[in-house]
Each structure stands twice: as C-alpha cells, then as structure tokens.
C-alpha cells in the first residue's frame, strides 16, 4: 500500500518517535484502539498477570505448561532483552521484523484516524506493542494467551482484556512515584486487573497487601486461590522447576495453581504441568552462561524484593563455589540502587559498575553513594571493556564466577554483547 513503511529500520524510527513522546499511563486510549480493531483480545482464552516480581517467569511457566499440554500459545511480556519481537511470542517463536513491519502498517492508519479525532488518542509505543500482540494472537490463532502487565495493573494498557484467570504474583515496593509509596496502595493498583466473577490466583503476598486484594476480590465476586493455602509455607514442598532459585519455586507454585484453575476451561493431560515446569526457559533470571574458562550468571534484580532473592542466591553460590564472585551491576533509579548495592557489596570479591544505555540509568556517582563503607574494590566500567568480543568476559581469571545483576536493560545489553559481533541494538525500543 502506498505510504506504508517498507523496512524494519523505518518502523524502528517510527516506533522510536512514539516512545520519545513518553509513556501515557491510563487505558482510555487502549479501549478506543481495541474497539476500532474489532476487539482481537476477545477471540481467545486469556490469563492476565500482574506483580512486582515474578510475573514474567510465571507467564513463561504457564506458557510452557499449556504448550506441553498440546495448546497453541501466545505470550506478551515486556521489556525485551535483545529483540523487540521477544515481547510478542507464539509457541515461544518471537515476532520477526517482517511481522512487526506488517502490524505497524496495519496500526498506523488507525492511530492516525484516532489522532485526527483527538490528538490525545494517538497510541503510545507500549500501546502499539500491546495491540500487535492482540492482533497476532487472533490471526494465528492461538488457543490461549498469557498477557503480562507493563506497569501496575489498574491503568496499564493491557487492562482492557477480560481474562479467564487473573494472577498477582507478588507485591513489593517499586515504581512508588506512580503506584504509591506503601504496600496497600501498590496492592490496590495491582488488584485493578481483577474483573467481576473472574477467579484470581495470588502468590505469597505481604499480609497488608493480601488483605487489599482479598477485599477487592470479595467486592467483585472473584474466587481467590492462594499459593500459601494450596502449598503451605515450606518452599521445599513447592513444585520444582528448571529455573534456579527458591523464588522460582514460588513462581512455579503460582503457575501450577493458575494452570489448575484454567484447566476447567482448557483441560490439561496428566503430566503437562510438571513437563512445562521442567522445560520452561526464561533468560536473565539467575541464568547460567558457561563461557570458555569461567561461568557468568545473569540475574535481573531491580527492586527491594528482588534484592532479597539475590541475597539468598549469592549466599548459596558462595557456599557452592567456596569463594565470592566478581559482580557487575547497574540499575535505574536511586531507590533501586539503594536496595541492590548493599547486597552486591556483601557478596562481591570486586564490583564493576556499568551504566545501562537508558535515560534513567543511575550515574556512577549515584551507584557509589549507595555502596556501604567499607566495601570491596570498585571499578567504573563499560560493556565494551567487560565484554571485548562475543563469548569473552574480561573480568576475573579462568575458573572464576562472575555475576551480572541489576537492571533488566543491562542484562539485555550484556546478552547482546555476548552473542553478537554486530550488536542488535534494539534497546532504544524499550519503555
């Protein structure tokens, strides 16, 4: 069609221009957009997931479970690590550049028409990606979709869906400037994804947050399924999963419980849940990469709750190896740095500070101010210095263990440097 964008480079520039206008928090635009698109999000069963931590892993586990059960699956997550198309996957195949071009060309005239009616109705970058996912899953079509919120829940663009099951994986302090400065306020935002009469599965929530979610569920007539009630308090009694860390067993329990609830509509064969948990892949979460002469662990950790899990994993790592690792780290926002850096300093033999290529990345000075005194040796670093060639890490000596932790954007940039001679460089298309 005349006027269509022809290449992914053109599409990338168009989407980057949307992103540069900033995030638009709220769902009014998205409601109008999906209505104009004919409500593709209503054409398949769907699970909607929110949570401060664990929602990505739990989404991936649910996808693996139902794919193991013989279903065609859609999965929408954010942000991406390397490729923009990671956000929209069907049977774990990422959306290729050609499809991103195609869907952008479908959405542009709709967006233009909406903007002519009211400039504020033009979709944001995240809304474009959400609409791409809804269209992709409808056109394939998939048997079931798993949709992760981008931020919060109540006002997130994904909250136009009417799911078959909702899931709240965890609630902790993060994005306080948007969601609220206490657990009760954040719980109210997360609970905003609940829909009348739709069952909700909750992970191990703090008492005050769980009370808010249960009150909201009662008002809406939602049955509540609790991981604590189903599996108890002892983590060793929780389902095992391929992903490392005790917190992943909590996510596995959450996914298992949600799968059981959804199985009332989409029956699962015997063994599908266990098979899915054994086979699930979710990069960047205590993710071991065996390099030629040392091991590298990538672990996205971006808030206080995540830092507590990191503390536990690092303790277990030191017990296993008999020595402390070198740790490279960088994050976005001083509150996150203040939660993360003391844990890093506690377990590191040496610390390498790195700034992710994101506007909100902490400066070296902000990272250093978050470090306790005393702390291990600290080096200001760059990714090109730490990873001079694909598959090569310049930190430490042969046989050492290196941990990279902090911002998920940093983890994505490290993976790009590790595995590509020419960087993919789609980090500019992040929210």
N, C-alpha and C positions, 0 to 999 in steps of 0.2 A: 504494500500500500504506500502511495506517495506520502512522504513526510515521516515514514517510520524510521526509527533508529536501526542502523544496519549492523553494527558491531557491538561487541561487549564493551569495548573502550568507550563508545558513545553512550551506552547505557550506564556505565560506571560514572561517567561525568554527570549525566542527568540525575542519577540517584544521589551522587555526592552533593549536588546542588540542593537537593531536597534536605539532605542531612545538615547542610551548612545553615539552613534556616532554623535549626534547633528542634528539640523534641516538643511534641504537642501532647501534653498529658490530658487525657479525657477520652470518652468513647462516642461523643456525638457525631464526629466526622465519620468514624468507622461504621456506625449504624446506618448512616446515609449511603456510604460506599457499598456495603454488602447488599443493601436493598437494591441499588442500581445494578449490581452484578447478578441479581436473581437469587440471592442467599445461597451461595455454594456451600457455606458452612453447615447447612441443614441437611445435606444429602448423604450423610454417613454417621454412624455412631461415633461418639467423641468423648474423650476424657480430658478434663481441663485441670491443670496443675499449677499451684502457686506455692511459694515457700521462700524463706530467706536463704536457706541452703538445701541442697539435695534434690531440688525439683528437676534439674537436668538429668542427674543419674537415675532418679526414679522414672522419669519419662523414658529414658533409654531401656531400663529394665522392663517396663510394661510393653514397649515396642517389641523387645526380644521375646517376651513371653507369648504374645499373640502371634508373632511371626512363626515361632516354634509350634504354635497351635494350628498353623495352616492358613492364617489370615493374611491378606494383603494390608500393609500398614503404612500410615502416614505419620510423620513426626515433625513438629515445628518447635524449634528451640532458638535461643539467642543468648549471647552473641556467638559468632562463628570463631573458630580458631585460625584457620588459614583461608578457606574458600567461602565466599559469600553463600554459595549453594548448600553449605552444610546446614543452614537454617531450615531448609525445606527438603525432607528426605522421604522417599517411598521405598519401603523394604530396605532401608539404610543406603540406598543409592542417592547421592546428593544431586541437587538440581543443577544441571550443566549450564554453561554460559549461554548456549543456544536457546535453552528454555527461558532463562532469565530475560534474554532479549525479547523473546516471543511474548512473555507475560507483561513485560514493561510496555510493549507496543499495544497490548490489549487494554492496559490500565490507563495509559496516558490520555486518550481522548475522554475517558470517563472522568478522570481527575480534572482535565481542562474544563469540561462542561460544568462540573460542580463549582470550580473556582469562578466561572463566569456568573453563576447564581450568587455566590458569596465567596470572596477570597479566602475566608477562614475555613471553608470546606475542603480546600485542597489537601489531599492526604500527605502525611509526613512520610519520611523514609521507612520507619517501622511499620506504619500502616500499609504502605506499598508491599512490604515483605509479608505481612500477615495476609493480605489479600491474595498474593501469589500462592501462598500455602493453601488457602481455602480453595482457590481455583484448581490448583494442581491435584489436590486430593479428590475433588469432584470429577475431574476429567479422566483420571487414570482408569477407573475409580478405585478407591481403597475400601476395604471392609470396615476399617476403624482408624481413627486419627487420635493422636496424642499431642495436645497443644499446651505448651508451657507459656505462662505469662512472662512478659518482658520486665515489668516493674510493678510491684504491689499486686493489685488484683482488681479492686473496685473500679478504677478508672483506666485500667490497661486496655489497649486496643483489642486484645483477644477476648475481652469480656462481653462480646456480642454473641457468643455461642450459647446454645442451650445444650449442655452436655448430658451424657447418661450417668456419669460419675464425676464428682469433683474431688480433688485431693489437695490437702495442705500438708506439706512435708515437714516444715519446721517454721518457727518464728523466733527471730532474734533481732538485735539492733543493727540496722543498716538502712541507708537512704533516709536517715531521720529528717533531713531537710524537706523531704517530700511526704514521707509516710507517717511521721510523728516521732516524738522523742521518748516514747516508752512502749513497752511490750503490748499494753492494752490497745493503744492507738494503732500500732502496726497490725495487730491481730484483726482489728476492725477493717482495715484496708484489705488484708488477705481474705477475710471472710466475705468480702464483697463479691467473690466469684460464686458464692452459693446461690442456687436457684430453687424456687419453691418446689418441694417434693422430690428433689434430686438428692440421692444419698451422697454423703461426704465421708471420705477416709482421712483421718488425721494421724500424723506421726507423733513422736514424743514431744509434745509442746510444753512449754513452761506453764505452770498451774494457772497464772493470771491470764495468759493468752488462750489457753484451752477453755477457760470459763467464758471468755468473749465469744469464741467460735461456737461453743455449745449453745449459748443464749441465742445467737443469731440463727443457728440451725433449728432450734425449737420454734422460733417465731415463724420460720419459713416451712416448717413441717418436713425437715430433712432428717432422715435416719443418719445417725453418727456411728461410724465404725472406727474404733480406736486401736492403734497398734499395741498400746500398753494392755488393753483388755484382752486382745487376741493372743499376744505372745508373752506377756509378763514383763518383768524388769530386767531379767538376766540376758545380756547380749548373746551369750553362748547358746541360748535357746532359740535365737533368731535364725532365719534361713541363711544358708551360705550362698555366696555369690563370687563370681570371677573377679570383681573389683575389690581392691585391697582396702583394709581399714575397718575398724569396728563400726564407724558411722555408716559405711556402706551396707552393713548388715541391717542397720535400722532402715535404710532406704529399701533394702530387699524385702524387709517385712512390710513396709508401706506398699511397695509394688505388689507383693503377694496378696495382701488384703484387698487392694483395689482390683486386682485380677479376679479374685473370688466374687467380688460384688458385680463386676461387669460380666462375669460368666453367666449370670442369669439371663442376659440377652445374647451373648456370644459364647456358647459353651466351649470349654477347653478340654482336649483329650488328656487322659491321665499322663502325668509326667511333663506337661508343657511348661508349667511354672518352673520346675527345677531345671529343665533344659534351658529355658530362657535365661535364668539367673547364672547358669554355668557358662553361657556363650556370650553374654552381653559385652559390648565394647563401648567405652566412654572415655575418650582421650583427655589427658591433662588432669586427672584426679588420682593422685598417688600412682602415677603412670610410669612404669619402669622402662627405660630405654637402655639396652645393652650396647654400649659403644665398643670400639676395638679393644681398649685396655682399661676401661673404667665404666661404672654404671651411673646413669643420670636418671633422677626421679623428678618428674614434672607434676606439680600439685597446685592448682589454682586455689588460693585461700584469700578471701577478700573481706572478711569481717570478723568480729569477735568470736562468734560461734565457730566459724571455720578455723580460726586460730587455735581454739581449744582442741579441735580434732587434729590439727597439725602437731600440736604439742605431744599428743598421745602417739601419733605415728612416728615422730622423731625419737621419742623415748624408746619405742620398740625397735627402730632402726639401729640406734646406738647399742642396744642390748644385743642385737643380732650380729653386728659387724665388729663390736668391741672398740669402736672409735667414732669420734664425732665427724660429721660430713662438712664439706665446704657448702655454703649456701649462697645462692644468688637470688636477689629479691628486688622487687619494686612494686609500687601499688599506686592507686588513685585515691587521693583524699587523705588528709591528716588523721582523721579518726581511724581509718583503716590501718594506717602506718602505726599508730599508737597501740593498736591491738596486736599487730603482726610482729613488729620488730623486737619486742622483748622476748617473744618465743624463739625467734630466729637466733638472737644473741645467746639464749640459754643453751642451745644445742650445737651451734656452729663452731667449727675449728677456725674458720675465716669467713668473712662476709664480703660479697661482691654486690654493690648497689648498682642497679640498672634502671633507667627511666624508660617505660613503655612509650611508644610514639603515639601518645594520646594527649589531647589538650589539657586534661585534668590530672595528668601524671604528677606525682609528688616530685619536687626538686630534690637534688642530693641533700641540700640543707635541711629540708623537712624530714627526709628519711633519717638523717644523722641525729636530728633533735629527738626522734622517737626512740633512739637506742639508749639502753641503760648504761650507767657508768659503774664499774668497768665493763668492757665488752671485748670480744675477740677482735683481731685486726680487721680493719675495714678498708676496702678499695672501691673507689668510684670507677665504674666500668662501662663498656659499651658492648652491644651484642657482637659487633664485628671483631672486637678484641677477645671476647669469650668463646666465640664460635668462628674461627678464621676460615673454615671450609666445611662443606657438608659432611656430617658424621664425625667432626673433630671438635672436641672441647678442650680449651687451653687451661682449664682450672685443675689444680691438683696434680697428682702423679699417677702412673699406672697402678690400678688396683683400688684407687680411691672411689668413694661415693660422693656424688655431687647432687644437691637438691636445689631445684629452681621453684620458687614459690612466690605467691602474691597475686597480682592482677592476672585475670584470665587473658587479657590482651598481651601481657608479657609472655605468658605460656605459648600463645599462638605465634608470636614473633620468634620465639626460640625454636618452635617446631618448623617454622618456615626456613629459618637459617640452617637447621639441622639437615633438612631433607631436600633442599632446592638450591642448585647452583645459581639460578636466577630467581630472586625472591618473587613469590606470587603477588605480594604487595596489595592484598585486598583489605588490609587493616584500616584503610581510610573509610571503608564502608562498615563502620561499627557505630552502634548507638552510644 
